[in-house]
C-alpha cells in the first residue's frame, strides 16, 4: 500500500508537519516564493504592510498555543520575551506613525491625534479591545486527528 498524499495550498507549514506526523506525504504550495504568505509582507494600494512574525502569541505556559509550539518543535524558551509594542504603522508621506501597544489608552490617544473626527469610533474600539486584556483570548486548540 502506498503512502497517503495530501496537497496543502497556503497556510501550510503546521498542516504539513501534522500531515507528516500522521503518515501522509505532504506537498505545500505557496503563492509567494517564500513561506509565510501574508504574514511576511504585502502591499495594499501605496502601502507595504510588514506583517512578519516578529512575536509569537500564546507562548507562555498554560496558554493553548504553547503546547502547539512545543509539539511542532518550534518552542525555544530563550527566544521569547514579553513585548509592550507589537507594531508600528508609518505613513511615509507625512512621517506620522502610530504604535500598537499593550497600553490601549495610549494607542487610543495616538489614533485620535491622527483622526480626531473618529474619536467616537476609536473609543468604542478601545473599549472592545480592553475586554480581551488579561484573558487567554486565543481559541483553545484541540489535537488534530
Order of alpha helices (4+ residues) and beta strands (2+ residues): beta-alpha-beta-beta-beta-alpha-beta-beta-alpha-alpha
